[in-house]
Amino acid sequence: MNTQQDKAMQLATEAGHILLENGAEISRVEETMDRIATAYGVGERDFFVLSNGIIATGHEYAKAEFIPIRGTQLSRIVEVNQLSREVAEGRCTLDQLDHRLKAIRFSKDKPWWELVLGIALGVGSFSILFGGSLVDAIATFVCGVLLGLFMAFVSPHLSRIFGPLLGGLVGGLLCIASSAVGFGEHLPNMIIGTIIALVPGVPFTNGMRDLANEDYIAGATRLLDAFLVFLCSALGVALAFIIDGWITGGLMQLGAPTTDPTTAKWYIQLAAAFAGTVGFSVLFGAPRRFYLECGLTGTAGWMVYYLISIANHGLSLAGGAFIAALLVALVSHLLAVTRKCPVTVFLICGIIPLVPGGGIFWTAYYLVGNLLPQALATGFLALKITIAIAGGIILASGLYRLIHKKNRHHG
């Protein structure tokens, strides 16, 4: 038995495990595992990766491993990606690889206070993007601190179904209570900003990229996971309104969506988009050295969407979302090359401002109030925007692969 090749396969599988459980796309997992196995001389090998499992065979090694869908730490993806390149360049022995993979896998997450601050900054800023006032942003920031504590200490111990549902309930009740005591001017904008913290940006974005890479099973699984989290978050918000109705004797009546004229100014929108994207970069575990690039990517996408679909009403919301998502994806690929970092880091963080949080909230509210025509209209609009975002990501991925293939061919 060639123990070196077997150990190389074992460590390649371990690297794939770390990548998959921390939010990497399927193609990156397979590419990294193959790169490590090749570097250590493993001849015939096969890697089959699903959204929640890895099957690896090579030489005398064979293993099938189940990897449950969990949270996301993009910093670990970056570290494994860099380590695999060192392996390919012959700068890492098997023992060194073993030691460093263990250090990466069991490295500490960001401290709880940084996570809470990132969530609060993100939801407070996004309440402005969705039309809230400065007072709404401050109130949402406070609610975000409390929701962040829930997400840091309670949510990790809950299931993928119950966690988002309870999170939506907690976030909704916090905003309703804040508005009831006069802290906050526009309740819908506060709730919309708050529930963005529960949006499954990682499975949604990676699901789109997996489909673009023709990994249909993994892509469909991740999109189903994202849909379930969306649904559970909306149900949690709906439960918050139902509980409030039980207490007050009737469903709270909300007016039409509003936009505060002060925060609608382009420079405030720009600042809020940057701060909000940076806040969610913390939530997704992006390395601190990439906060600036993540923030600029999200800002670029939001400003394009804002200028062509909101401020001037030029294109439809779905059309603006498509162009903005295409820009975000292309910028993410460019940054990935220049910063030698997985595109996932910039794409996942940068796409969050475009997520139709307003559609999620209003659909849930109209359903609770038995206003089915309005629920269908807002739900369908949110679906169109979601499809448009997916289309932009898929098109950008296809363009990048085409350009990369041509450059490699001419090179």
C-alpha positions as CSV (number, residue, x, y, z in Angstrom):
1,M,0.0,0.0,0.0
2,N,1.3,3.4,-0.9
3,T,0.7,5.3,2.3
4,Q,1.7,8.6,0.9
5,Q,-0.9,8.6,-1.8
6,D,-3.5,7.4,0.6
7,K,-2.7,10.2,3.0
8,A,-2.8,12.7,0.1
9,M,-6.3,11.5,-0.8
10,Q,-7.3,11.7,2.9
11,L,-6.0,15.3,3.2
12,A,-7.6,16.3,-0.2
13,T,-10.9,15.1,1.1
14,E,-10.4,17.0,4.4
15,A,-9.7,20.2,2.4
16,G,-12.9,19.6,0.5
17,H,-14.8,19.0,3.7
18,I,-13.7,22.4,5.1
19,L,-14.6,24.2,1.9
20,L,-18.0,22.6,1.5
21,E,-19.2,23.2,5.1
22,N,-18.1,26.8,4.9
23,G,-20.0,27.8,1.8
24,A,-17.7,27.1,-1.2
25,E,-19.3,26.2,-4.6
26,I,-19.0,22.7,-5.9
27,S,-16.5,23.4,-8.7
28,R,-14.1,25.0,-6.2
29,V,-14.3,22.0,-3.9
30,E,-13.6,19.5,-6.7
31,E,-10.8,21.7,-8.2
32,T,-9.0,22.1,-4.9
33,M,-9.2,18.4,-4.0
34,D,-7.9,17.5,-7.5
35,R,-5.1,20.0,-7.2
36,I,-3.9,18.6,-3.9
37,A,-4.1,15.0,-5.0
38,T,-2.2,15.8,-8.2
39,A,0.6,17.6,-6.3
40,Y,1.4,14.5,-4.3
41,G,1.4,12.2,-7.2
42,V,-2.0,10.4,-7.0
43,G,-2.6,9.0,-10.4
44,E,-6.2,7.8,-11.0
45,R,-8.6,9.6,-8.7
46,D,-12.2,10.6,-8.8
47,F,-14.1,13.2,-6.7
48,F,-17.8,13.5,-6.7
49,V,-19.1,16.4,-4.7
50,L,-22.7,17.2,-3.8
51,S,-24.1,20.1,-1.7
52,N,-23.9,18.0,1.5
53,G,-21.5,15.2,0.7
54,I,-18.2,14.0,-0.8
55,I,-17.3,10.7,-2.5
56,A,-13.5,10.3,-3.1
57,T,-11.7,7.4,-4.6
58,G,-8.1,7.1,-5.7
59,H,-5.3,4.4,-5.5
60,E,-6.4,2.2,-2.6
61,Y,-8.4,5.0,-0.9
62,A,-12.2,5.3,-0.9
63,K,-14.5,7.4,1.3
64,A,-18.0,8.7,1.2
65,E,-18.6,11.5,3.7
66,F,-21.8,13.3,4.7
67,I,-21.4,17.0,5.3
68,P,-24.5,18.8,6.7
69,I,-25.3,22.3,5.6
70,R,-24.1,24.7,8.3
71,G,-23.1,28.3,8.7
72,T,-20.5,30.2,6.6
73,Q,-17.0,31.3,7.3
74,L,-15.6,32.7,4.1
75,S,-12.2,33.2,5.7
76,R,-11.7,29.5,5.9
77,I,-12.4,29.2,2.2
78,V,-9.7,31.8,1.5
79,E,-7.2,30.0,3.7
80,V,-7.8,26.6,2.1
81,N,-7.6,28.1,-1.3
82,Q,-4.3,29.7,-0.6
83,L,-3.0,26.5,1.0
84,S,-3.9,24.4,-2.0
85,R,-1.9,26.8,-4.2
86,E,1.2,26.4,-2.0
87,V,0.7,22.6,-2.2
88,A,0.6,22.9,-6.0
89,E,3.8,24.9,-6.0
90,G,5.6,22.2,-3.9
91,R,5.9,24.4,-0.8
92,C,4.1,22.2,1.6
93,T,4.8,18.7,2.8
94,L,2.0,16.2,3.7
95,D,2.7,16.6,7.4
96,Q,2.6,20.4,7.0
97,L,-0.6,20.2,5.1
98,D,-2.2,18.0,7.7
99,H,-1.2,20.4,10.5
100,R,-2.5,23.5,8.7
101,L,-5.8,21.9,7.6
102,K,-6.5,21.0,11.2
103,A,-5.6,24.6,12.3
104,I,-8.0,26.0,9.7
105,R,-10.9,23.6,10.4
106,F,-10.8,24.3,14.2
107,S,-9.9,28.0,14.0
108,K,-12.2,30.3,16.0
109,D,-15.0,32.2,14.4
110,K,-15.1,36.0,14.6
111,P,-15.7,37.2,18.2
112,W,-19.4,37.5,19.1
113,W,-19.2,41.2,19.6
114,E,-17.9,41.7,16.0
115,L,-20.7,39.5,14.7
116,V,-23.3,41.4,16.6
117,L,-21.9,44.8,15.5
118,G,-21.8,43.6,11.9
119,I,-25.4,42.5,11.9
120,A,-26.6,45.7,13.6
121,L,-24.6,47.8,11.1
122,G,-26.0,45.8,8.2
123,V,-29.7,45.9,9.2
124,G,-29.5,49.6,10.2
125,S,-28.0,50.5,6.9
126,F,-30.3,48.4,4.8
127,S,-33.4,49.9,6.4
128,I,-32.2,53.1,4.7
129,L,-31.8,51.3,1.3
130,F,-35.4,50.1,1.6
131,G,-36.8,53.6,2.2
132,G,-36.4,54.1,6.0
133,S,-35.4,57.4,7.7
134,L,-32.3,58.1,9.8
135,V,-34.5,57.5,12.9
136,D,-35.6,54.1,11.5
137,A,-31.9,53.3,10.9
138,I,-31.0,54.0,14.5
139,A,-34.0,52.0,15.8
140,T,-33.2,49.1,13.4
141,F,-29.6,49.2,14.6
142,V,-30.7,48.7,18.2
143,C,-33.1,45.9,17.1
144,G,-30.2,44.4,15.1
145,V,-28.0,44.3,18.2
146,L,-30.6,42.2,20.0
147,L,-31.2,40.0,16.9
148,G,-27.4,39.6,16.6
149,L,-27.2,38.3,20.1
150,F,-29.9,35.8,19.2
151,M,-28.1,34.7,16.1
152,A,-24.7,34.5,17.9
153,F,-25.8,32.4,20.9
154,V,-29.2,30.8,20.1
155,S,-29.5,30.3,16.4
156,P,-26.4,28.0,16.0
157,H,-28.1,25.4,18.2
158,L,-31.3,25.4,16.1
159,S,-32.2,23.5,12.9
160,R,-32.1,25.0,9.4
161,I,-35.9,25.2,9.5
162,F,-36.6,26.4,13.1
163,G,-33.6,28.8,13.3
164,P,-34.8,31.2,10.5
165,L,-38.4,30.9,11.6
166,L,-37.6,31.9,15.2
167,G,-35.2,34.5,13.9
168,G,-38.0,36.1,11.8
169,L,-40.3,36.0,14.8
170,V,-37.7,37.6,17.1
171,G,-36.8,40.3,14.6
172,G,-40.4,41.1,13.8
173,L,-41.4,41.4,17.5
174,L,-38.4,43.6,18.3
175,C,-39.3,46.0,15.5
176,I,-43.0,46.0,16.4
177,A,-42.2,46.7,20.1
178,S,-39.8,49.5,19.1
179,S,-42.4,51.1,16.9
180,A,-45.0,50.8,19.7
181,V,-42.9,52.8,22.1
182,G,-42.3,55.5,19.5
183,F,-38.8,54.5,18.6
184,G,-38.9,54.4,14.8
185,E,-41.0,56.1,12.2
186,H,-41.8,53.5,9.5
187,L,-42.2,50.0,10.8
188,P,-42.2,48.2,7.4
189,N,-38.8,49.7,6.6
190,M,-37.4,48.6,10.0
191,I,-38.6,45.0,9.6
192,I,-37.4,44.7,6.0
193,G,-33.9,45.9,7.1
194,T,-33.9,43.5,10.0
195,I,-34.9,40.3,8.2
196,I,-32.2,40.8,5.6
197,A,-29.9,39.4,8.3
198,L,-31.7,36.1,7.9
199,V,-31.5,36.0,4.1
200,P,-29.6,32.8,2.9
201,G,-27.2,34.7,0.7
202,V,-24.6,31.8,0.6
203,P,-26.9,28.9,-0.6
204,F,-28.7,31.2,-3.0
205,T,-25.5,32.6,-4.7
206,N,-23.7,29.3,-4.7
207,G,-26.8,27.6,-6.1
208,M,-26.8,29.9,-9.0
209,R,-23.1,29.4,-9.6
210,D,-23.5,25.6,-9.4
211,L,-26.2,25.8,-12.0
212,A,-23.9,27.9,-14.2
213,N,-21.2,25.2,-13.8
214,E,-23.7,22.5,-14.8
215,D,-23.8,21.0,-11.2
216,Y,-27.5,20.7,-11.4
217,I,-28.1,18.5,-8.4
218,A,-26.1,20.6,-6.1
219,G,-27.5,23.8,-7.5
220,A,-31.1,22.7,-7.1
221,T,-30.4,21.5,-3.6
222,R,-28.9,24.7,-2.5
223,L,-31.7,26.8,-4.1
224,L,-34.2,24.6,-2.3
225,D,-32.4,25.3,1.0
226,A,-32.4,29.0,0.2
227,F,-36.1,28.9,-0.6
228,L,-36.9,27.1,2.7
229,V,-34.9,29.7,4.7
230,F,-36.7,32.5,2.8
231,L,-40.1,30.9,3.6
232,C,-39.3,30.2,7.3
233,S,-38.1,33.8,7.8
234,A,-41.3,35.2,6.2
235,L,-43.4,32.8,8.4
236,G,-41.6,34.1,11.5
237,V,-42.4,37.7,10.6
238,A,-46.0,36.7,9.9
239,L,-46.2,35.0,13.3
240,A,-44.9,38.3,14.9
241,F,-47.9,40.2,13.4
242,I,-50.3,37.4,14.5
243,I,-49.0,37.6,18.1
244,D,-49.3,41.4,18.0
245,G,-52.9,41.1,16.7
246,W,-53.7,38.7,19.6
247,I,-52.3,41.3,22.1
248,T,-53.9,44.4,20.6
249,G,-57.1,42.9,19.3
250,G,-56.6,43.1,15.6
251,L,-54.0,43.0,12.8
252,M,-51.9,46.1,12.6
253,Q,-52.8,48.2,9.6
254,L,-49.8,49.4,7.6
255,G,-49.9,52.0,4.9
256,A,-48.2,51.7,1.5
257,P,-44.4,51.4,1.2
258,T,-42.8,54.8,1.8
259,T,-39.4,56.3,1.0
260,D,-37.9,59.0,3.2
261,P,-36.8,62.0,1.1
262,T,-33.8,62.7,3.2
263,T,-32.2,59.3,3.0
264,A,-33.2,58.9,-0.7
265,K,-30.3,61.3,-1.6
266,W,-27.7,59.4,-3.6
267,Y,-24.8,60.1,-1.3
268,I,-26.7,58.7,1.7
269,Q,-27.7,55.7,-0.3
270,L,-24.1,55.2,-1.3
271,A,-22.9,55.4,2.3
272,A,-25.7,53.0,3.5
273,A,-24.9,50.5,0.8
274,F,-21.2,50.5,1.7
275,A,-21.8,50.2,5.5
276,G,-24.5,47.6,5.0
277,T,-22.4,45.4,2.8
278,V,-19.4,45.6,5.1
279,G,-21.7,44.6,8.0
280,F,-22.9,41.5,6.2
281,S,-19.3,40.7,5.2
282,V,-18.8,40.3,9.0
283,L,-21.8,38.0,9.2
284,F,-20.5,35.8,6.4
285,G,-17.1,35.5,7.9
286,A,-15.2,37.3,5.2
287,P,-11.5,38.1,6.0
288,R,-11.1,41.5,7.5
289,R,-8.6,42.5,4.8
290,F,-11.3,42.2,2.2
291,Y,-14.0,44.3,3.9
292,L,-13.2,47.3,1.7
293,E,-13.5,45.4,-1.6
294,C,-16.7,43.7,-0.4
295,G,-18.2,47.0,0.6
296,L,-17.3,48.6,-2.8
297,T,-18.7,45.7,-4.7
298,G,-22.0,45.9,-2.9
299,T,-22.1,49.7,-3.3
300,A,-21.4,49.5,-7.1
301,G,-24.3,47.1,-7.6
302,W,-26.7,49.0,-5.4
303,M,-26.0,52.4,-7.0
304,V,-26.5,51.0,-10.5
305,Y,-29.8,49.4,-9.4
306,Y,-30.8,52.6,-7.6
307,L,-30.0,55.0,-10.4
308,I,-31.7,53.0,-13.3
309,S,-34.7,51.5,-11.5
310,I,-35.5,53.6,-8.5
311,A,-34.3,57.2,-8.8
312,N,-35.2,57.7,-12.5
313,H,-37.7,54.8,-13.0
314,G,-35.9,54.0,-16.2
315,L,-36.0,50.2,-16.1
316,S,-38.3,47.8,-14.2
317,L,-37.0,46.6,-10.9
318,A,-36.3,43.2,-12.3
319,G,-34.3,44.8,-15.2
320,G,-32.3,46.9,-12.9
321,A,-31.6,44.0,-10.7
322,F,-30.3,42.0,-13.7
323,I,-27.9,44.7,-14.7
324,A,-26.7,45.3,-11.2
325,A,-26.2,41.6,-10.5
326,L,-24.3,41.2,-13.7
327,L,-22.0,44.1,-12.6
328,V,-21.5,42.7,-9.1
329,A,-20.6,39.3,-10.5
330,L,-18.1,40.7,-13.1
331,V,-16.5,43.0,-10.5
332,S,-16.3,40.0,-8.1
333,H,-14.4,38.0,-10.8
334,L,-12.0,40.8,-11.4
335,L,-11.3,41.3,-7.7
336,A,-10.8,37.5,-7.4
337,V,-8.0,37.6,-10.0
338,T,-6.3,40.8,-8.7
339,R,-6.6,39.8,-5.0
340,K,-5.9,36.1,-5.6
341,C,-9.0,35.2,-3.6
342,P,-12.1,33.0,-4.3
343,V,-14.8,35.0,-6.2
344,T,-17.3,33.7,-3.6
345,V,-16.1,36.2,-1.0
346,F,-16.9,39.2,-3.1
347,L,-20.0,37.9,-4.9
348,I,-21.9,36.6,-1.8
349,C,-21.3,39.9,0.1
350,G,-21.8,42.2,-2.9
351,I,-25.1,40.7,-4.0
352,I,-26.9,41.1,-0.7
353,P,-28.2,44.7,-1.2
354,L,-30.1,43.5,-4.3
355,V,-32.1,40.8,-2.4
356,P,-35.8,41.7,-2.5
357,G,-36.3,41.9,1.2
358,G,-39.3,44.2,0.7
359,G,-41.1,41.6,-1.3
360,I,-40.5,39.0,1.4
361,F,-42.0,41.3,4.1
362,W,-45.0,42.5,2.2
363,T,-45.9,39.1,0.9
364,A,-45.9,37.8,4.5
365,Y,-47.9,40.7,5.8
366,Y,-50.6,40.5,3.0
367,L,-51.0,36.8,3.6
368,V,-51.6,37.3,7.3
369,G,-54.2,39.9,6.4
370,N,-55.9,37.6,3.9
371,L,-55.1,40.1,1.1
372,L,-54.3,37.4,-1.4
373,P,-54.2,39.5,-4.6
374,Q,-51.7,41.9,-3.0
375,A,-49.7,38.9,-1.7
376,L,-49.5,37.3,-5.1
377,A,-48.5,40.6,-6.7
378,T,-45.7,41.3,-4.3
379,G,-44.6,37.7,-4.2
380,F,-44.4,37.5,-8.0
381,L,-42.4,40.7,-8.2
382,A,-40.0,39.4,-5.6
383,L,-39.7,36.2,-7.7
384,K,-39.0,38.2,-10.8
385,I,-36.3,40.2,-9.1
386,T,-34.8,36.9,-7.7
387,I,-34.7,35.3,-11.2
388,A,-33.2,38.5,-12.6
389,I,-30.4,38.4,-10.0
390,A,-29.8,34.7,-10.8
391,G,-29.7,35.5,-14.5
392,G,-27.0,38.2,-14.0
393,I,-24.9,35.9,-11.9
394,I,-25.2,33.0,-14.4
395,L,-24.4,35.3,-17.4
396,A,-21.3,36.7,-15.7
397,S,-20.1,33.2,-14.8
398,G,-20.5,32.1,-18.4
399,L,-18.7,35.2,-19.8
400,Y,-15.8,34.7,-17.3
401,R,-15.4,31.0,-18.2
402,L,-15.5,31.9,-21.9
403,I,-12.9,34.6,-21.6
404,H,-10.7,32.4,-19.3
405,K,-10.9,29.5,-21.8
406,K,-9.9,31.7,-24.7
407,N,-7.0,33.3,-22.8
408,R,-5.8,29.8,-21.7
409,H,-6.1,28.6,-25.3
410,H,-4.1,31.6,-26.8
411,G,-1.6,31.3,-24.0
